[in-house]
Amino acid sequence: MKLILLDTEKFCRLNMLKEVTNPIVLDRGYTPTSDGLLSTYIFGTSTKDRKSTFAYIDLHCNVFHPVIYKYIRRMDNRVEGIIAGRVRVRVDSKTGYLVNDDEGSTGIDFLYNNWNKIKWPKNESKMRSDTIDLLAAYTKNEIFMSKQIVCPAFYRDVNLQSSKSGRPSIHKINRPYSKLIQLAGTLDNGDFAFNLNYTKFMIQKTTIEIYDYFKNRIEKKRGLIKQNLLGKSTDYGARLVITNEEFIYNSVEEMPTSFYKTGVPVSYCMAMAAPFFTGWIQNFFIREFEDYQYKYPGYDVENKKPIYVELEDPRIQFSDEVVHEMMEEYLHSYEHRFDPIYLKTKDKRFPKITFRFKGYSVADPEFDPHDPEKLLSQRPFTLTDLMYLAAVNICEDKHIYITRYPMSDHLGIFPCGIAVLSTTVTEKMMIDGKEYPFYPKVEVGKSSANAFKEVLTLSNCYLKALG
């Protein structure tokens, strides 16, 4: 998306906008003032008109466009003091740079009148160079503005239904608009240079306040652009931030991502393949129960020896609803991802027992998961273990389509295999004769809130092409 500075003078002229001159929003009887911010004369009476009709406030002076002000203030911290009348400068005749001078000039009018003479020194900072290039790309009339555009009344109308102390609720954006009208009106009163400079400085700050309000409404994840343009729901899809792979490996072969595989977090694999997860998890427990013939090792504290306890039917204790709750808990409760999974039994002495992790390190091939003493010494099997095993086994023969906006070329959308990402720290494990080189490092009892990767990790060879 390409954005350009709005030429407010041109916008007002082409759209024949009317001027708002009254800072008072409502008259007696809670009716809009005829020349105010909710005027029916200016903005119309129908919903269509009040949604589409703009107006303007005459500032009676020239101030920086809010975007330009933010850039130029970062580039030269004296600008704020110059506009407020606290710092005096002059334009050096040789270099065109602003030089501090107690006998020099000050105020926004000085900057406006000498704008075409002022030069900005460059240094090694790329951001500073980009800012200077930006200033050079626009004309003086685009960098400065003398009119503030007022958004249509529909989006900031009075709310008669939500009143406090018997008074209607006024939308908060109307306050800086009213303040701007009042400040602009004072410029015609008196000719005190200091007061005029400070008033113009307050006008500049109020235009920034208005700009920030609308900017915050449309930017980031909860902004209007994200919600209405990129926020379309797609079946079995997910939206992630793109990152590059970490350089913590000795060779390319050791990295989980490659040209053919993109790293996708377990939680997003789950969102994209939810029906597969439900079936896989249920079948996993059925296989486990059958493997132990519906009896699972527990520990008899009184006799201090392992015993086998008969389990309830896995189809009942891991029904669709139960599996769905487990998936929801993993998705939305980061701190519970290391919680153990318990099995219900038919033995009243042990109504539930801890399901044990039967994997082992590749460096310890002697482990026997069917030895009850060794199995009981293992850590509990957690939600993370279950969801990671499901994700790896479900996604190993599947591909995803990666779509990146804007789709302007062949790299806007492309297919790729899936490398399942889990915790930031992994280990190599063997489970049921299958090796998992990037198995999550599970620490039962510790917080798992910050232990997981939750971004899309692309192979580095893609990043330059994607810009």
C-alpha positions in Angstrom: 0.0 0.0 0.0 1.5 3.3 -1.1 0.6 6.4 1.0 1.2 10.0 0.1 0.7 13.3 1.9 -2.7 14.9 1.6 -2.7 18.4 0.0 -5.4 19.8 2.3 -5.8 23.0 0.2 -6.4 21.0 -2.9 -8.7 18.5 -1.1 -10.9 21.3 0.2 -11.0 23.1 -3.1 -11.9 20.0 -5.2 -14.5 18.8 -2.8 -16.0 22.3 -2.1 -15.8 21.7 1.6 -17.6 24.0 4.0 -15.7 25.6 7.0 -16.5 24.8 10.6 -16.1 28.0 12.7 -17.9 27.3 16.0 -16.2 25.4 18.8 -19.5 24.8 20.5 -20.9 21.5 19.4 -24.5 21.7 20.7 -26.9 24.5 21.3 -29.7 24.6 23.8 -32.0 21.7 23.5 -29.1 19.6 22.4 -29.4 20.6 18.8 -26.2 21.0 16.7 -25.0 24.5 16.1 -25.4 25.6 12.5 -21.7 26.3 12.0 -20.3 23.7 14.5 -18.8 20.3 14.3 -22.1 18.4 14.0 -23.9 21.0 11.9 -26.8 19.7 9.8 -26.1 22.5 7.4 -22.5 21.5 6.8 -22.7 17.7 7.1 -26.3 17.1 6.0 -29.2 15.3 7.7 -29.3 11.9 6.0 -27.1 9.0 7.1 -25.5 8.9 3.7 -24.5 12.6 3.8 -23.2 12.5 7.3 -21.1 9.4 6.4 -19.5 11.0 3.4 -19.3 14.8 3.9 -16.1 16.2 5.1 -15.4 19.8 6.3 -12.4 21.9 7.3 -11.1 24.2 10.0 -9.1 27.2 8.9 -6.0 27.4 11.1 -5.1 31.0 10.1 -1.5 30.0 9.9 0.8 27.4 8.3 1.9 24.4 10.3 3.7 21.2 9.4 1.8 18.2 8.1 1.7 15.8 11.1 3.7 13.1 9.4 6.4 15.6 8.4 6.5 17.1 11.9 7.2 13.7 13.4 10.0 13.0 10.9 11.6 16.4 11.2 11.4 16.5 15.0 13.3 13.2 15.1 15.9 14.6 12.7 16.4 17.9 14.5 15.2 18.2 18.1 15.4 22.0 17.9 12.3 22.2 15.7 9.8 22.0 18.6 11.6 24.8 20.4 11.7 26.9 17.2 8.0 26.5 16.6 7.2 27.3 20.3 9.4 30.5 20.1 12.0 29.3 22.6 14.9 28.7 20.2 16.2 31.4 17.8 18.1 30.4 14.7 19.2 31.7 11.3 19.8 30.0 7.9 23.6 29.8 7.2 24.2 31.6 3.9 26.9 29.1 2.8 25.5 25.7 3.8 21.8 26.4 4.2 21.9 24.7 7.7 19.9 26.1 10.7 22.4 27.7 13.1 21.6 28.8 16.7 21.7 32.5 17.0 20.4 34.6 19.9 19.8 37.4 17.5 18.1 35.1 14.9 14.4 34.4 14.2 12.0 31.9 15.6 8.5 30.5 15.1 6.7 28.4 12.5 6.4 31.4 10.2 10.2 31.7 10.0 10.5 28.0 9.0 7.7 28.4 6.4 9.1 31.6 4.8 12.6 30.1 4.6 11.7 26.5 3.8 13.2 26.5 0.3 16.5 27.9 1.6 16.9 25.4 4.5 19.2 22.4 3.9 19.5 19.4 6.2 22.9 17.8 6.8 23.3 14.1 6.1 25.3 11.6 8.1 25.8 7.8 8.1 22.2 7.2 9.3 20.1 5.7 6.6 16.9 6.8 8.4 18.1 10.4 8.3 18.9 10.2 4.6 15.5 8.7 3.9 13.9 11.5 5.8 15.8 14.2 3.9 14.8 12.5 0.6 11.2 12.5 1.7 11.3 16.2 2.4 12.8 16.8 -1.0 10.0 14.8 -2.7 7.2 17.1 -1.6 6.5 20.8 -2.3 6.3 23.5 0.3 2.5 23.5 0.1 2.3 19.8 0.7 4.7 19.9 3.7 2.8 22.7 5.4 -0.9 23.0 5.8 -3.3 25.8 6.8 -6.5 23.8 7.0 -7.4 20.8 9.1 -9.7 18.3 7.5 -12.7 17.3 9.7 -14.0 13.8 9.3 -17.7 13.2 8.6 -20.1 13.7 11.5 -21.5 10.2 11.4 -18.4 8.7 13.0 -18.3 11.2 15.9 -22.0 12.1 16.3 -23.6 12.9 19.6 -24.9 9.8 21.5 -28.2 10.7 23.1 -28.7 7.1 24.5 -25.5 7.1 26.5 -25.8 10.2 28.7 -24.1 11.1 31.9 -25.8 13.4 34.4 -28.6 14.0 31.9 -26.2 15.3 29.2 -25.6 13.6 25.8 -22.2 11.9 25.3 -19.9 13.8 23.0 -17.4 11.8 21.0 -13.8 12.4 22.2 -12.4 13.4 18.8 -14.7 16.5 18.9 -12.6 18.0 21.7 -9.4 18.5 19.8 -11.4 19.8 16.9 -13.1 22.4 19.1 -9.7 23.2 20.7 -8.3 23.8 17.2 -11.1 26.2 16.3 -10.6 28.2 19.5 -6.8 28.4 19.1 -7.1 29.5 15.4 -9.6 32.2 16.5 -7.2 33.7 18.9 -4.6 34.4 16.2 -6.5 37.5 15.1 -6.4 39.0 18.6 -3.3 41.1 19.4 0.1 41.1 17.9 2.4 39.7 20.7 5.0 37.6 19.0 5.6 35.3 21.8 2.0 34.6 22.4 1.4 34.1 18.7 4.3 31.6 18.4 3.0 29.6 21.4 -0.5 29.6 20.0 0.7 28.3 16.7 2.8 25.7 18.6 -0.4 24.5 20.4 -2.2 24.4 17.0 0.6 22.2 15.7 0.3 19.9 18.7 -3.4 19.6 18.3 -3.1 18.6 14.7 -0.7 15.8 15.9 -3.3 14.7 18.5 -5.9 14.4 15.8 -3.6 12.5 13.5 -2.6 10.1 16.2 -6.2 9.4 17.1 -7.0 8.3 13.5 -3.7 6.5 13.1 -4.3 4.4 16.1 -7.7 3.5 14.8 -6.4 2.0 11.6 -3.0 0.6 12.4 -1.8 -2.7 13.8 -3.7 -5.9 14.4 -6.9 -4.3 15.8 -7.0 -1.5 13.3 -9.6 -1.0 10.7 -7.4 -2.0 7.8 -6.4 -5.3 9.3 -9.9 -6.1 10.4 -11.7 -5.2 7.1 -9.1 -5.8 4.4 -6.8 -8.6 5.7 -9.2 -9.9 8.3 -11.2 -12.2 6.0 -11.7 -15.6 7.6 -10.5 -18.6 5.7 -11.1 -22.2 6.5 -8.1 -24.1 7.8 -5.9 -21.0 7.5 -3.8 -18.9 9.8 -2.1 -15.5 9.9 1.5 -15.3 11.3 4.4 -12.9 11.4 7.3 -13.9 9.1 10.8 -14.4 10.7 14.1 -15.9 9.6 15.6 -19.1 11.0 18.0 -18.7 14.0 21.7 -19.3 13.3 22.3 -21.8 16.2 23.1 -24.9 14.1 26.4 -26.2 12.8 25.2 -27.1 9.3 22.2 -26.6 7.0 21.2 -30.2 7.5 20.6 -29.6 11.2 18.1 -26.8 10.7 14.3 -27.7 10.9 13.5 -25.4 8.0 14.8 -25.7 4.4 13.9 -24.6 0.9 11.2 -27.3 0.9 9.9 -26.8 4.5 8.6 -23.8 6.3 8.5 -23.7 10.2 4.9 -23.6 11.5 4.1 -23.5 15.3 2.1 -26.4 16.7 -0.8 -24.2 17.6 -1.2 -23.0 14.0 -0.8 -26.5 12.7 -3.7 -27.3 15.0 -5.8 -24.4 13.7 -5.2 -25.4 10.0 -5.8 -29.1 10.5 -8.3 -29.3 13.4 -10.4 -32.3 12.1 -7.2 -34.3 11.6 -6.1 -33.6 15.2 -9.3 -34.8 16.7 -9.1 -38.1 14.9 -5.4 -38.6 15.4 -5.6 -37.9 19.2 -8.5 -40.3 19.7 -6.7 -43.0 17.7 -3.5 -42.4 19.6 -5.1 -43.2 23.0 -6.9 -46.2 21.6 -3.6 -47.5 20.4 -1.9 -46.8 23.7 -4.7 -48.5 25.7 -4.7 -51.5 23.4 -0.9 -51.7 23.6 -1.2 -52.1 27.4 -4.4 -54.2 27.1 -6.4 -51.5 28.9 -4.2 -51.9 32.0 -1.7 -49.2 32.8 1.2 -49.2 35.3 0.6 -47.3 38.5 2.4 -47.3 41.9 1.0 -48.8 45.1 2.3 -46.6 47.8 1.4 -49.0 50.7 3.2 -52.0 49.2 5.8 -49.9 47.4 5.6 -51.7 44.1 4.2 -51.1 40.6 0.8 -52.4 39.8 -1.4 -52.4 36.7 -4.7 -50.5 36.9 -7.6 -51.2 34.5 -8.5 -48.1 32.4 -11.8 -46.7 31.3 -12.8 -47.0 27.6 -10.7 -44.4 25.7 -13.7 -43.6 23.4 -15.5 -42.3 26.5 -12.8 -40.4 28.3 -11.4 -39.0 25.1 -14.6 -38.2 23.3 -14.8 -35.4 20.6 -15.8 -32.9 23.3 -12.9 -33.8 25.6 -10.3 -33.6 22.8 -11.8 -30.3 21.7 -11.3 -28.9 25.2 -7.7 -30.1 25.3 -7.0 -28.4 22.0 -8.7 -25.2 23.2 -6.6 -25.3 26.4 -3.4 -25.7 24.4 -4.3 -22.9 22.0 -5.4 -20.3 24.5 -3.6 -21.1 27.8 0.1 -20.8 27.3 0.8 -21.4 31.0 -0.9 -24.8 31.0 0.9 -26.4 28.0 3.2 -28.3 30.3 0.3 -29.7 32.4 0.2 -33.6 32.7 -2.4 -35.7 31.0 -4.3 -38.0 33.4 -6.1 -41.3 32.6 -9.3 -42.4 34.3 -9.4 -45.8 35.8 -12.0 -48.3 37.0 -10.1 -48.8 40.2 -11.6 -46.8 43.1 -8.3 -46.7 44.9 -6.7 -44.9 41.9 -9.5 -42.9 40.2 -6.9 -41.4 37.8 -3.3 -42.0 37.1 -0.6 -40.0 35.3 0.0 -40.9 31.7 3.8 -41.3 31.4 6.1 -40.2 28.6 7.6 -43.3 27.0 10.1 -41.6 24.7 13.8 -41.7 25.4 16.9 -39.8 24.3 18.7 -41.2 21.2 21.7 -41.4 23.4 19.9 -43.9 25.7 18.7 -46.8 23.5 18.4 -49.2 26.4 15.1 -47.7 27.6 12.1 -50.2 27.6 8.7 -48.4 27.7 7.0 -51.7 28.7 9.0 -52.0 31.8 6.7 -50.6 34.5 9.5 -49.5 36.8 11.3 -47.6 34.0 8.1 -46.1 32.7 7.0 -44.9 36.1 10.4 -43.1 36.5 9.7 -41.1 33.3 8.2 -37.6 33.5 4.4 -37.1 32.9 3.1 -37.0 29.3 1.9 -33.4 28.8 -0.4 -31.5 26.4 2.7 -30.3 24.6 3.8 -33.9 23.9 0.4 -34.9 22.6 -0.1 -31.9 20.3 3.5 -32.0 19.0 3.3 -35.7 18.1 -0.1 -35.1 16.5 1.2 -32.1 14.5 4.3 -33.9 13.2 2.5 -37.1 12.2 -0.4 -35.2 10.6 1.7 -32.6 8.7 4.6 -34.8 7.4 2.8 -35.6 4.1 0.9 -32.2 3.8 1.7 -28.8 2.3 0.5 -25.3 3.0 0.0 -22.3 0.7 1.9 -19.3 2.0 0.1 -16.1 0.9 1.9 -12.8 1.4 0.2 -9.5 0.6 0.3 -7.7 -1.7 0.3 -10.5 -4.3 2.1 -8.6 -7.0 4.3 -11.5 -8.3 4.8 -15.3 -8.3 6.1 -15.1 -4.7 2.8 -13.6 -3.5 1.5 -17.2 -3.0 3.5 -20.5 -3.1 3.3 -24.0 -1.6 5.7 -25.4 0.9 6.1 -28.4 3.2 5.7 -28.1 7.0 8.4 -28.2 9.6 6.6 -28.3 13.0 7.9 -25.8 15.5 7.4 -26.1 19.3 9.6 -24.8 22.1 12.6 -22.5 21.6 14.8 -25.3 23.1 14.5 -28.8 21.6 16.1 -32.2 22.0 16.5 -35.4 19.9 14.1 -38.1 21.1 13.0 -41.6 20.0 9.4 -42.6 20.4 7.9 -45.9 19.2 10.9 -46.5 17.0 10.6 -43.1 15.3 13.2 -40.4 15.7 12.1 -36.8 16.4 15.1 -34.5 15.9 13.4 -31.3 17.2 11.3 -32.6 20.0 10.1 -29.9 22.5 12.0 -29.5 25.7 9.3 -30.1 28.3 9.9 -29.0 31.9 6.9 -30.1 34.0 6.0 -27.7 36.8 7.7 -24.7 35.2 5.9 -21.9 33.4 5.5 -22.5 29.7 4.3 -19.0 28.9 7.4 -17.9 27.1 8.8 -21.2 26.0 7.2 -21.5 22.6 7.8 -20.2 19.1 4.7 -18.6 17.7 5.9 -17.2 14.3 6.3 -18.5 10.8 9.9 -19.3 10.1 11.0 -19.3 6.5 14.3 -20.5 5.1 16.7 -17.6 4.6 16.9 -18.2 0.9 13.3 -16.9 0.6 13.7 -13.7 2.6 15.4 -11.5 0.0 13.0 -12.5 -2.7 10.1 -11.7 -0.5 11.5 -8.3 0.3 
